[in-house]
Amino acid sequence: MLPIVSVPESIAIVMNSHRKVFCRKEGFEHVSRYVTGLITSPNKTLQGIYDWQVYDKPSPSRRAMHQAVFEKGWDSDELIQSHRQQVGAEYQGQGRHVISVDWTFAHHDKGPCIYGVKKSYDYVENTMSRFQTVVTATVANASRVDGLEAAVQQPSFEAQEEVYLNATVAESYEQTKAAARRLVELLHYEANRKAYKKRTEIAVEIVKQIEDENQFPYAHYAFDNGVLTLELTRLIENCNKHWVSQIECSRHLQWRGEWKRADALDELLRMDSPHSFRPIEVKSRNGEVKSYWVFTKVVRLKRYGRKRLVIVHETHDLTDEPRFLLTDATHWESRRIIQTWNYRWASEIFHEFAKQVTGFEQAQVRNQEAVKRHFRLSCVAQSVVQKAEASGGKSERFSFVQGKPTFGQRCRTVIRQVLLALIKCVGHLTAVGKTGEQILQTLMPD
């Protein structure tokens, strides 16, 4: 980790476009340095980032930085709106771009007091663990991926509260004080039950906010069955846009007057009409051309009505596990549907980057607003890296990418800017007669 003497140029350019969100100059500098630490520091906690800050004036306290980043001085809703406005302008005229809505787990095994963390079964790791459920929205084109929103789902403790209420119930409450206490407990239970939102409800709120802002007027949507709901699809369709979603194999479809499971329909077609699966080649967002064998037809689903179904196989003998795609765009051909669906995986790139680089799983903050600010600043930090020039293209370590810029190269550019500022700082201190011990004390105090 390098001492952070100043905000690197790549970060300063992006942060200056959001300057109107922040009230005070000092608070804005704290936030800019925090974003720098999210990219360059191996320890993404505020304490870990603060410990490597170097100032040319008396150093502010860690408490001052915490207050500026997580508590006062700016509105995170206004920041993420400004961020989406900047990103939306950069995507216009840059070809096909698709918005992906997804969710992920942010693990905090040692942070039970962090907002949104609940101990539950993690079906990905197949073990019990503590994690936050984070609903995300990303936009991607052929060359970049940007986070548009990251919202933490408040965990539900309804089952535990019901156990407590049933265990403490009394036949009668003769004392007014006891009756009042019981009434308060019941009111808290009801308030918590109504405040809880499913991740599908959060996804709908995110999409509604994006569409109300209208920063991506030509972007369609891709998501999987984890967020697929009738309310979400109707919202997108009412905005005159289309969506593509994967559906579970147990979904029932109407086929020749009968209701069949999707996997049963696939088996029927493979046995009776294997020639109905047409070979096509699809170019993915990274330029790779891949072969598929597909069957497509407009079918009817319960509640959803008439939609186009695409059954996708990746082997010519049709023995692999099929993927079932559904879209409201009944006039689209199967190639375009698969191309749009492939953009859904851009959200996985964002999740991986956010966890490994910008500290989705490392921030140790306990209240809702602080967690919200950290995740939204992580979205901004990820876009900073997207805009940075890729350095190290001539280095042997990056020869494997064959000239294509990578996240690592872009992060390297930001770190080089931090290093350059540090070198200039040391040069200045040397020029004014500081000794080596004094320079060390400035950069790394006792």
C-alpha positions as CSV (number, residue, x, y, z in Angstrom):
1,M,0.0,0.0,0.0
2,L,1.3,3.5,-1.0
3,P,0.7,6.6,1.2
4,I,-2.0,8.7,-0.5
5,V,-0.6,12.2,-0.8
6,S,-3.3,13.6,-3.0
7,V,-6.3,12.4,-5.1
8,P,-5.1,10.9,-8.4
9,E,-6.0,12.7,-11.6
10,S,-8.2,9.9,-12.9
11,I,-10.3,10.0,-9.7
12,A,-10.3,13.8,-9.4
13,I,-11.8,14.2,-12.9
14,V,-14.7,11.9,-12.1
15,M,-15.3,13.2,-8.6
16,N,-15.3,16.8,-9.8
17,S,-18.3,16.0,-12.0
18,H,-20.2,15.2,-8.7
19,R,-18.9,18.2,-6.8
20,K,-22.3,19.8,-6.5
21,V,-23.5,16.9,-4.3
22,F,-21.1,17.8,-1.5
23,C,-21.5,20.9,0.6
24,R,-18.0,21.5,2.1
25,K,-14.7,21.4,0.4
26,E,-13.1,19.5,3.3
27,G,-15.8,16.8,3.2
28,F,-15.5,16.5,-0.6
29,E,-11.7,15.8,-0.2
30,H,-12.3,13.2,2.5
31,V,-14.8,11.4,0.2
32,S,-12.4,11.6,-2.8
33,R,-9.6,10.2,-0.7
34,Y,-11.9,7.4,0.5
35,V,-12.7,6.5,-3.2
36,T,-9.0,6.5,-3.8
37,G,-8.5,4.0,-1.0
38,L,-11.3,1.8,-2.2
39,I,-9.2,1.2,-5.4
40,T,-5.7,1.2,-4.1
41,S,-5.8,0.1,-0.5
42,P,-5.7,-3.6,0.4
43,N,-7.7,-2.8,3.5
44,K,-11.0,-1.2,2.4
45,T,-12.2,-0.2,5.9
46,L,-12.2,3.5,6.7
47,Q,-9.5,3.0,9.3
48,G,-7.4,1.1,6.8
49,I,-7.8,3.8,4.3
50,Y,-7.3,6.7,6.7
51,D,-4.0,5.2,8.1
52,W,-2.3,5.8,4.7
53,Q,-3.4,9.4,4.2
54,V,-0.7,12.1,4.0
55,Y,-1.6,15.8,4.3
56,D,0.4,18.9,3.7
57,K,-1.3,20.5,6.7
58,P,-2.2,19.3,10.2
59,S,-3.9,15.9,9.6
60,P,-7.7,15.7,10.3
61,S,-8.8,13.0,12.7
62,R,-10.1,9.7,11.6
63,R,-13.4,10.7,13.2
64,A,-13.6,13.7,10.9
65,M,-13.1,11.5,7.8
66,H,-15.7,9.0,9.1
67,Q,-18.2,11.8,9.7
68,A,-17.6,13.3,6.2
69,V,-17.9,10.0,4.4
70,F,-20.7,8.2,6.3
71,E,-22.7,10.7,8.4
72,K,-23.0,14.3,7.1
73,G,-22.6,16.7,4.3
74,W,-24.2,15.0,1.3
75,D,-27.1,12.9,0.0
76,S,-26.3,9.5,-1.4
77,D,-29.5,9.5,-3.5
78,E,-28.3,12.7,-5.2
79,L,-24.8,11.1,-5.8
80,I,-26.1,8.0,-7.4
81,Q,-28.5,10.0,-9.6
82,S,-25.6,12.2,-10.7
83,H,-23.5,9.1,-11.3
84,R,-26.3,7.6,-13.5
85,Q,-26.5,10.9,-15.4
86,Q,-22.8,10.9,-16.2
87,V,-22.8,7.2,-17.2
88,G,-25.9,7.6,-19.3
89,A,-24.3,10.4,-21.3
90,E,-21.2,8.3,-22.0
91,Y,-23.3,5.3,-23.3
92,Q,-25.3,7.3,-25.8
93,G,-24.1,6.6,-29.3
94,Q,-21.9,3.8,-28.3
95,G,-23.9,0.9,-29.7
96,R,-26.0,-1.7,-28.0
97,H,-26.2,-1.5,-24.2
98,V,-28.3,-3.6,-21.8
99,I,-29.3,-3.1,-18.2
100,S,-28.9,-6.2,-16.0
101,V,-30.8,-6.6,-12.7
102,D,-29.3,-9.2,-10.3
103,W,-28.5,-9.9,-6.7
104,T,-25.6,-11.3,-4.7
105,F,-24.3,-12.1,-1.2
106,A,-21.8,-9.8,0.5
107,H,-20.2,-11.9,3.2
108,H,-19.3,-10.6,6.6
109,D,-18.5,-13.6,8.7
110,K,-16.9,-11.5,11.5
111,G,-19.4,-8.6,11.3
112,P,-22.7,-9.6,12.9
113,C,-23.4,-5.9,13.8
114,I,-23.1,-4.6,10.3
115,Y,-26.4,-3.4,8.9
116,G,-28.2,-6.0,6.8
117,V,-26.1,-8.9,7.9
118,K,-28.0,-12.1,8.8
119,K,-26.7,-15.6,9.6
120,S,-28.4,-17.9,7.2
121,Y,-27.7,-20.8,4.8
122,D,-25.5,-19.8,1.9
123,Y,-26.6,-22.1,-1.0
124,V,-23.6,-20.9,-3.1
125,E,-21.0,-22.0,-0.5
126,N,-23.2,-24.7,0.9
127,T,-22.7,-23.6,4.5
128,M,-24.1,-21.4,7.2
129,S,-22.6,-17.9,7.1
130,R,-23.3,-14.2,7.7
131,F,-24.0,-12.1,4.7
132,Q,-25.9,-9.1,3.3
133,T,-28.3,-9.6,0.3
134,V,-27.5,-6.9,-2.2
135,V,-29.7,-6.2,-5.2
136,T,-27.7,-4.5,-8.0
137,A,-28.4,-2.9,-11.4
138,T,-25.6,-2.6,-14.0
139,V,-25.4,-1.4,-17.6
140,A,-23.0,-2.8,-20.1
141,N,-22.0,-2.4,-23.7
142,A,-19.2,-4.2,-25.6
143,S,-16.4,-2.5,-23.9
144,R,-17.4,-1.5,-20.3
145,V,-19.6,-2.3,-17.3
146,D,-21.0,0.2,-14.9
147,G,-22.9,-0.2,-11.7
148,L,-26.1,1.9,-11.5
149,E,-27.3,0.9,-8.0
150,A,-26.6,-1.4,-5.1
151,A,-29.3,-1.8,-2.5
152,V,-29.1,-3.9,0.7
153,Q,-32.1,-6.0,1.6
154,Q,-33.1,-5.5,5.3
155,P,-33.2,-9.1,6.7
156,S,-36.4,-10.5,8.0
157,F,-36.6,-11.7,11.6
158,E,-40.3,-12.4,11.5
159,A,-40.0,-16.1,12.4
160,Q,-37.9,-15.3,15.4
161,E,-40.2,-12.5,16.5
162,E,-43.2,-14.8,16.2
163,V,-41.5,-17.4,18.4
164,Y,-40.8,-14.7,21.1
165,L,-44.4,-13.4,21.0
166,N,-45.9,-16.9,21.3
167,A,-43.5,-17.8,24.1
168,T,-44.3,-14.6,26.1
169,V,-48.1,-14.4,25.6
170,A,-50.3,-14.2,28.7
171,E,-54.0,-15.0,29.1
172,S,-54.7,-11.6,30.5
173,Y,-52.9,-8.4,31.4
174,E,-54.3,-7.0,34.6
175,Q,-51.6,-4.3,35.0
176,T,-51.7,-1.4,32.6
177,K,-47.9,-1.2,32.4
178,A,-47.7,-4.9,31.3
179,A,-50.5,-4.4,28.7
180,A,-48.7,-1.3,27.3
181,R,-45.4,-3.1,27.0
182,R,-47.1,-6.0,25.2
183,L,-48.8,-3.5,22.8
184,V,-45.5,-1.9,22.0
185,E,-44.0,-5.4,21.2
186,L,-46.9,-6.1,18.9
187,L,-46.6,-2.8,17.2
188,H,-42.9,-3.3,16.6
189,Y,-43.5,-6.7,15.2
190,E,-46.1,-5.3,12.7
191,A,-43.9,-2.4,11.8
192,N,-41.0,-4.7,11.0
193,R,-43.2,-7.0,9.0
194,K,-44.5,-4.2,6.8
195,A,-41.0,-2.7,6.4
196,Y,-39.5,-5.9,5.1
197,K,-39.1,-6.0,1.3
198,K,-38.4,-9.0,-0.9
199,R,-35.5,-8.7,-3.2
200,T,-37.9,-8.8,-6.1
201,E,-39.7,-5.7,-4.7
202,I,-36.3,-3.9,-4.4
203,A,-35.5,-4.8,-8.0
204,V,-38.8,-3.2,-9.1
205,E,-38.0,0.0,-7.1
206,I,-34.5,0.2,-8.7
207,V,-35.9,-0.2,-12.3
208,K,-38.6,2.3,-11.6
209,Q,-36.0,4.9,-10.4
210,I,-33.8,4.3,-13.5
211,E,-36.8,4.6,-15.9
212,D,-38.1,7.8,-14.1
213,E,-34.7,9.4,-14.7
214,N,-34.6,8.3,-18.3
215,Q,-30.9,8.3,-18.7
216,F,-30.9,5.1,-20.7
217,P,-33.8,5.4,-23.2
218,Y,-32.5,2.7,-25.6
219,A,-31.4,0.1,-23.1
220,H,-33.4,-3.2,-22.7
221,Y,-33.3,-5.4,-19.7
222,A,-31.8,-8.9,-18.9
223,F,-32.2,-10.8,-15.6
224,D,-32.7,-14.3,-14.3
225,N,-35.6,-16.0,-12.6
226,G,-34.3,-14.7,-9.2
227,V,-35.9,-11.3,-9.8
228,L,-38.5,-12.2,-12.4
229,T,-41.9,-11.1,-11.3
230,L,-45.1,-10.0,-13.1
231,E,-44.8,-6.5,-11.6
232,L,-41.2,-6.1,-13.0
233,T,-42.1,-7.2,-16.5
234,R,-45.1,-5.0,-16.7
235,L,-43.1,-2.0,-15.5
236,I,-40.6,-2.5,-18.2
237,E,-43.2,-3.1,-20.9
238,N,-45.1,0.0,-19.9
239,C,-41.8,2.0,-20.5
240,N,-41.9,0.7,-24.1
241,K,-38.9,-1.5,-23.5
242,H,-38.2,-5.2,-23.8
243,W,-36.8,-7.8,-21.3
244,V,-35.2,-11.2,-21.5
245,S,-35.1,-13.5,-18.6
246,Q,-34.1,-17.1,-17.8
247,I,-36.9,-19.2,-16.4
248,E,-36.8,-22.3,-14.2
249,C,-37.3,-25.7,-15.9
250,S,-40.5,-26.3,-13.8
251,R,-42.3,-23.3,-15.3
252,H,-45.6,-24.4,-17.0
253,L,-46.2,-23.5,-20.6
254,Q,-49.2,-24.1,-22.8
255,W,-48.3,-26.4,-25.6
256,R,-51.0,-27.6,-28.1
257,G,-53.8,-27.0,-25.6
258,E,-52.0,-28.7,-22.7
259,W,-49.9,-27.3,-19.8
260,K,-46.4,-28.7,-19.8
261,R,-43.3,-28.1,-17.8
262,A,-40.5,-26.4,-19.8
263,D,-38.2,-29.4,-19.3
264,A,-40.9,-31.8,-20.4
265,L,-41.4,-29.8,-23.5
266,D,-37.7,-29.9,-24.2
267,E,-37.6,-33.7,-23.7
268,L,-40.6,-34.1,-26.1
269,L,-39.0,-32.0,-28.8
270,R,-35.6,-33.8,-28.5
271,M,-37.3,-37.2,-28.8
272,D,-39.9,-36.5,-31.5
273,S,-38.5,-33.5,-33.4
274,P,-34.7,-33.0,-32.9
275,H,-34.6,-31.3,-36.3
276,S,-36.7,-28.4,-34.8
277,F,-33.5,-27.2,-32.9
278,R,-31.9,-24.9,-35.4
279,P,-28.1,-24.2,-35.3
280,I,-27.1,-20.6,-35.1
281,E,-24.0,-18.6,-34.3
282,V,-24.2,-15.8,-31.8
283,K,-21.6,-13.1,-31.2
284,S,-21.3,-12.3,-27.5
285,R,-20.5,-8.9,-26.0
286,N,-16.8,-9.7,-25.8
287,G,-16.6,-10.5,-29.5
288,E,-16.6,-14.3,-29.1
289,V,-18.7,-16.3,-31.6
290,K,-20.4,-19.3,-30.2
291,S,-22.7,-22.0,-31.7
292,Y,-26.1,-22.8,-30.2
293,W,-28.9,-25.1,-31.1
294,V,-32.2,-23.4,-30.4
295,F,-36.0,-23.9,-30.6
296,T,-38.2,-20.8,-30.4
297,K,-41.9,-20.3,-30.4
298,V,-44.5,-17.9,-29.0
299,V,-46.2,-19.7,-26.1
300,R,-48.7,-18.8,-23.3
301,L,-47.8,-18.7,-19.6
302,K,-50.1,-18.3,-16.7
303,R,-50.4,-14.6,-15.6
304,Y,-47.7,-13.5,-18.1
305,G,-49.7,-14.2,-21.3
306,R,-48.1,-14.6,-24.7
307,K,-44.3,-14.5,-24.6
308,R,-41.6,-15.9,-26.8
309,L,-39.7,-18.9,-25.5
310,V,-36.2,-19.9,-26.6
311,I,-34.8,-23.3,-25.6
312,V,-31.1,-23.2,-25.9
313,H,-28.6,-26.1,-26.2
314,E,-24.9,-25.7,-26.5
315,T,-24.1,-29.2,-28.0
316,H,-25.3,-30.5,-31.4
317,D,-26.5,-33.8,-29.9
318,L,-28.8,-31.9,-27.4
319,T,-27.6,-33.9,-24.4
320,D,-26.5,-30.9,-22.4
321,E,-28.7,-29.1,-19.8
322,P,-30.9,-26.7,-21.7
323,R,-31.4,-23.1,-20.8
324,F,-35.0,-21.6,-21.1
325,L,-35.2,-17.9,-22.1
326,L,-38.3,-15.9,-22.1
327,T,-39.0,-12.4,-23.6
328,D,-41.9,-10.1,-24.2
329,A,-40.3,-9.2,-27.6
330,T,-42.3,-11.7,-29.6
331,H,-40.9,-10.2,-32.9
332,W,-37.3,-10.8,-31.9
333,E,-35.4,-13.7,-33.5
334,S,-33.5,-16.2,-31.3
335,R,-30.1,-14.7,-32.1
336,R,-31.0,-11.3,-30.8
337,I,-32.6,-12.8,-27.6
338,I,-29.5,-14.8,-26.8
339,Q,-27.3,-11.8,-27.5
340,T,-29.3,-9.7,-25.1
341,W,-29.3,-12.4,-22.5
342,N,-25.5,-12.6,-22.6
343,Y,-25.3,-9.1,-21.3
344,R,-26.9,-10.4,-18.1
345,W,-23.5,-11.8,-17.1
346,A,-22.0,-8.3,-17.0
347,S,-23.6,-8.1,-13.5
348,E,-21.3,-10.9,-12.4
349,I,-18.3,-9.0,-13.5
350,F,-19.5,-6.0,-11.5
351,H,-20.1,-8.2,-8.4
352,E,-16.6,-9.8,-8.7
353,F,-14.9,-6.4,-9.2
354,A,-16.9,-4.8,-6.3
355,K,-16.0,-7.6,-3.9
356,Q,-12.3,-8.0,-4.9
357,V,-11.4,-4.4,-5.6
358,T,-13.8,-1.8,-4.1
359,G,-14.6,-3.5,-0.8
360,F,-18.2,-4.7,-1.0
361,E,-17.4,-7.2,1.7
362,Q,-15.0,-5.2,3.8
363,A,-16.7,-2.0,5.0
364,Q,-17.5,-2.2,8.7
365,V,-20.3,0.2,9.2
366,R,-23.4,-0.4,11.3
367,N,-26.3,1.8,10.1
368,Q,-28.3,1.8,6.9
369,E,-27.2,5.1,5.5
370,A,-23.5,4.3,6.0
371,V,-23.8,1.0,4.2
372,K,-25.8,2.7,1.4
373,R,-23.1,5.4,1.0
374,H,-20.3,2.8,0.9
375,F,-22.0,0.7,-1.8
376,R,-22.8,3.7,-4.0
377,L,-19.3,5.1,-3.7
378,S,-18.1,1.6,-4.8
379,C,-20.2,2.1,-7.9
380,V,-18.5,5.4,-8.5
381,A,-15.1,3.8,-7.9
382,Q,-15.8,1.0,-10.4
383,S,-16.7,3.6,-13.0
384,V,-13.4,5.5,-12.2
385,V,-11.5,2.4,-13.1
386,Q,-13.5,2.0,-16.3
387,K,-12.5,5.5,-17.5
388,A,-8.8,5.2,-16.6
389,E,-6.3,4.6,-19.3
390,A,-4.8,1.1,-19.4
391,S,-1.1,1.1,-18.7
392,G,1.4,-1.7,-18.9
393,G,0.4,-2.8,-22.4
394,K,4.1,-3.4,-23.3
395,S,4.8,-5.3,-20.1
396,E,5.4,-9.0,-20.2
397,R,2.9,-9.6,-17.4
398,F,0.1,-8.3,-19.6
399,S,1.1,-10.1,-22.8
400,F,-1.7,-12.7,-22.3
401,V,-4.4,-10.1,-23.0
402,Q,-3.1,-9.5,-26.5
403,G,-3.5,-5.8,-26.4
404,K,-7.0,-5.7,-24.8
405,P,-7.2,-3.4,-21.7
406,T,-8.0,-5.1,-18.4
407,F,-9.2,-4.0,-15.0
408,G,-5.8,-4.7,-13.7
409,Q,-4.1,-2.4,-16.2
410,R,-6.6,0.4,-15.4
411,C,-6.1,-0.1,-11.6
412,R,-2.3,0.0,-12.3
413,T,-2.8,3.4,-13.9
414,V,-4.4,4.8,-10.8
415,I,-1.7,3.3,-8.6
416,R,1.0,4.9,-10.8
417,Q,-0.7,8.3,-10.3
418,V,-0.6,7.7,-6.5
419,L,3.1,6.8,-6.8
420,L,3.9,9.8,-8.9
421,A,2.3,12.1,-6.3
422,L,4.3,10.4,-3.6
423,I,7.6,10.8,-5.5
424,K,6.9,14.5,-6.0
425,C,6.1,14.9,-2.3
426,V,9.4,13.2,-1.3
427,G,11.2,15.4,-3.8
428,H,9.7,18.5,-2.4
429,L,10.5,17.6,1.2
430,T,14.1,16.8,0.2
431,A,14.4,20.1,-1.6
432,V,13.4,22.1,1.5
433,G,16.0,20.3,3.6
434,K,14.1,17.6,5.3
435,T,16.1,14.6,6.5
436,G,15.2,11.0,5.7
437,E,13.9,10.5,9.3
438,Q,11.7,13.6,9.0
439,I,10.3,12.5,5.6
440,L,9.6,9.0,7.0
441,Q,7.7,10.6,9.9
442,T,5.6,12.7,7.5
443,L,4.7,9.7,5.3
444,M,4.4,7.2,8.1
445,P,4.0,8.7,11.6
446,D,4.9,6.8,14.7
